[in-house]
Amino acid sequence: MSPLSLVESPLPLVEPPLPLVEERPQAASRDHPVTSAARTLAALPLGTRVVVRYRLHGDTHRATDALGDLVALDAVTCTVATRRGDVEIALADVLLAKPVPPPPAPRAR
């Protein structure tokens, strides 16, 4: 048996098919496609308390977090109602996102 016969195959190599996806999210921008974290947000109902880590542009910090209720979501942005006001975030900038439990009850002083 020649060394090449171990490598050669009578069948052509074929890439496995991609899994079927019912709905493929649209890209938020040409530079940054929608991330899996943004898809996580899309699966949550409005009103869910979330934390979203997202990219900052032009600041000294590279990313920051928004903690609050998910109040709006479209194909390009999401809006989180925080204690400081509504924060509109481009889905292309979302790095991490997850639902979080409600805030703890106030403590007696």
C-alpha positions in Angstrom: 0.0 0.0 0.0 1.5 3.4 -1.0 1.5 6.3 1.5 -0.7 8.3 -0.8 -3.5 5.6 -0.8 -4.1 6.4 2.9 -4.8 10.0 2.1 -6.7 9.6 -1.2 -10.4 8.8 -0.9 -12.7 7.7 -3.7 -15.4 10.0 -2.2 -15.0 13.8 -2.5 -14.8 15.7 0.8 -18.1 17.6 1.4 -18.6 20.1 4.2 -21.5 19.2 6.5 -24.7 21.1 5.9 -25.4 24.1 8.2 -28.2 23.6 10.7 -31.6 25.0 9.7 -32.5 28.2 11.5 -36.1 29.4 11.4 -35.3 33.1 11.5 -31.9 34.5 10.9 -31.3 37.9 12.6 -30.4 40.8 10.3 -26.9 42.4 10.7 -27.1 45.5 12.8 -24.4 47.1 10.7 -21.9 46.1 8.0 -19.0 46.4 10.4 -20.4 44.5 13.3 -23.0 41.7 12.8 -25.5 40.9 15.5 -23.8 39.0 18.3 -25.1 35.9 20.1 -25.7 38.2 23.1 -27.9 40.4 21.0 -29.9 37.3 20.0 -30.2 36.5 23.7 -31.9 39.9 24.2 -34.2 39.3 21.2 -35.5 36.1 22.9 -36.5 38.0 26.1 -39.9 39.6 26.6 -40.0 43.3 27.1 -40.0 44.3 30.8 -37.4 41.7 31.7 -34.7 43.0 34.0 -31.4 42.7 32.2 -27.7 43.6 32.3 -26.1 44.5 29.0 -22.4 45.1 28.5 -21.7 47.2 25.4 -18.9 48.9 23.5 -18.2 52.6 23.9 -16.9 54.6 21.1 -14.4 57.5 21.5 -14.2 57.2 25.3 -11.3 56.2 27.5 -13.3 53.1 28.6 -13.9 50.3 26.1 -17.2 49.0 27.5 -19.8 49.7 30.1 -22.9 48.1 31.5 -26.6 49.0 31.5 -28.7 47.4 34.3 -32.5 47.8 34.1 -35.6 46.8 32.3 -35.7 46.0 28.6 -38.3 48.4 27.3 -37.7 48.4 23.6 -36.1 46.2 21.0 -35.9 46.4 17.2 -33.7 45.1 14.5 -30.9 47.6 15.2 -31.2 48.8 18.8 -32.4 47.9 22.3 -33.4 50.3 25.0 -32.8 49.6 28.7 -34.5 51.7 31.4 -31.9 52.3 34.1 -32.0 54.4 37.3 -30.3 57.2 35.4 -32.7 57.1 32.4 -33.2 55.2 29.2 -30.1 53.9 27.5 -30.4 53.1 23.7 -27.8 50.5 22.6 -26.9 49.4 19.1 -27.2 45.7 18.9 -23.9 45.6 17.0 -22.2 47.0 20.1 -23.7 44.4 22.6 -20.9 42.2 24.0 -22.8 40.4 26.8 -26.4 40.3 27.9 -28.4 38.2 30.4 -31.6 38.4 32.4 -31.0 39.2 36.1 -33.3 38.8 39.2 -35.2 41.7 40.6 -33.4 44.2 42.9 -33.3 43.2 46.6 -35.9 44.7 48.9 -34.8 47.9 50.8 -33.2 47.2 54.1 -34.5 48.7 57.4 -32.2 51.3 58.8 
